[in-house]
Amino acid sequence: MLYETLSQPQIFLFVVLFGFISGIIFDIFKIFKNRIKNRFFINFLTFFNVFLVILIYFFVNLKFNYGEFRFYILLSFFLSLFIERLFIGNLLGKFLEKCYNKVSKGLKGIYENKIRKRKNKKNIK
């Protein structure tokens, strides 16, 4: 009993950390959700995302809290998830979207250059 009482601050910090990680997973999903047009695939990704977050929560609870559900654990997880989605999520989402746009523009430029080279080779022959 004493060990569980002494490790509660550590458990709280780990659960808060994994709440932030779950929020980041939701942010990454939000970027892909805006780009995909297939409704079935969006629903599948939503289900997978929620399943992944629940799985993370249960494994963190099992690993660090010995499978005991306590109110402060649930509160800390959902509070950290909410804080990440509200404050940090907007900044992270903008940053990830800029990175995605740069990569997609770079790949599009590479693809266009290959097409131009092929057309030039055909025109030379």
Buried (B, 14 or more C-beta within 10 A) or exposed (E): EEEEEEBEEEBBEBBBEBBBBBBBBBBBBBBEBEEEEEEEEBEEBEEEBBEBBEEBBEEBBEEBBEEEEBEEBEEBBBBBBEBBBEEBBEEBBEEBBEEBEEEEEEEEEEEEEEEEEEEEEEEEE
